[in-house]
Amino acid sequence: MRVTTAPPAAMAAAGAVCISSSAVLMALAATSASITALGRCAFALPVLGALTLIERRRGAQPMPTRGRWLARLAGVFLAGDLVLWSHAIGAIGAGLGTVVTNLSVLIISLLAWLVLGERPGRSLVLASPVMLAGLVLVGGLGGSRAYGSDPALGVADGVGVAFLYAIYILMLRQAASQRGTDGARVAVADPLWQATLGATAGSAALGFALHDFHLGHAWPTLGWLALLAITSQVIGWLLITVSMPRLPAGMIGALLLVQPVGSVGLSYLVLGERPSGWQLAGVALVLAGVLVAVGGRAGRAAPDRGYRRESTRIIRQASAASTGESVAKSP
């Protein structure tokens, strides 16, 4: 992928594709909710920390104090999101567990309007009913088949996850928009590293409070969690974090709706879940809604070539770090 020519909306969508594997990998790990959340964050921490240090040696400044604590607090909400999401997946399955949580797209737009004064764009308002209808169909709520051992509890958990997820995204976006002294550039990976640090601490605290540390078989559980950390928490969220300062909050939420569509496809291939005709129709509606939402705003953000070069460099480093390859210094 040529990140140098990719607009922010395309990078956010690519990040959403990466994190669409999250629910499937969580199901394959087959461990407790707190271990899943802690493993995802703990395995990602050293990679993100190394990337942040590399950037600082190349001239990037540390985040300001306010930005660091804002990102860490966002991570605490992410920890709650991940733990509750694991319970939702256990109650209603990976497909519906992912779909219900993406109600956060409307929550993000509402909170951004009420708190940040960002009025939702007309295209997003027009696309919202289409996206919601698609989510309902993808989740199987439009058919006769019931999902999960406790659908009512799973849906309740999913709505809670949607609120936590929306707060996390908005707070991380605000933290990622912070600049250093005299407006100097800060490390691209720094906000995500700080948020992951907060999420690691939050996951550990929740695990102790809930007595929920049950690993089970160390292998392949730890392998699935390491893969989850690299694909979702490192590469996926780096792409999303890079695009956040240059996209409206509501647009970020709309692009993240690519996640449940990818989840349905991966669940079909990996877990053997067979979506019905209604679910496939819902996938089409979600994609149509994303296209409508992006179409109204995609061309409005002015390109930031310097920031984009740094984004390219850090994403290449993330990919190399995940495979053990060396990284050539970018010109």
PyMOL commands that set and color helices and strands:
alter all, ss='L'
color gray80, all
select helices_A, chain A and resi 3-5+8-19+22-29+33-57+65-101+104-116+122-138+151-176+181-183+190-210+218-246+249-255+258-271+277-295+305-323
alter helices_A, ss='H'
color red, helices_A
deselect
rebuild
show_as cartoon
